[in-house]
Amino acid sequence: MKPEQLAVTCNLDDRGFLYQIYGNYENKFPAVKRIYVVGNFSKGTIRGFHKHIDEWKCYFVSAGAAKFVIVDENKVISNYVLSLKTPSVLIVPPKYFHGWVSLEENTLLIGMSNKSLRESLKDDIRVDPFTFGKEVWDVKAR
């Protein structure tokens, strides 16, 4: 299985809005054991790289914006941008190095995992954020 970015539907009425970030793709992600929140105070803060052999991860940005960098076993690099402007969930299967950089101040993401924290720490492989080049974190002019 490959990483996949899935659109999230926003239910909007005169009271406000509701995003359902889990419950519409159970067949694409194992049972959730852990939900956590990670925040970056500053634009440009990098979190990565790491991968897991058995653990699945799922991410949703609830404030700000983030660029995710995913690297497969052949060192092929893919990028995904998560933001409430186009709400989506990013599913990262096992064996993919991944990390993210804040594109806005006070970026906040919700992470979901099929492993407990204890299980995750035993399955965690970390490398330097610049292992695949400094430029992977850059925002390119278009």
HELIX and SHEET records of a PDB file:
HELIX    1   1 GLU A   26  LYS A   28  5                                   3    
HELIX    2   2 LEU A  117  LYS A  122  1                                   6    
HELIX    3   3 LYS A  134  TRP A  137  5                                   4    
SHEET    1   A 5 GLU A   4  ALA A   7  0                                        
SHEET    2   A 5 SER A  88  VAL A  92 -1                                        
SHEET    3   A 5 LYS A  57  ALA A  63 -1                                        
SHEET    4   A 5 THR A 107  SER A 113 -1                                        
SHEET    5   A 5 ARG A  34  ASN A  40 -1                                        
SHEET    1   B 2 CYS A  10  ASP A  13  0                                        
SHEET    2   B 2 GLY A  16  TYR A  19 -1                                        
SHEET    1   C 5 ILE A  77  SER A  83  0                                        
SHEET    2   C 5 ALA A  65  VAL A  71 -1                                        
SHEET    3   C 5 PHE A  97  SER A 102 -1                                        
SHEET    4   C 5 ILE A  46  HIS A  52 -1                                        
SHEET    5   C 5 ASP A 124  ARG A 126 -1                                        
END                                                                             
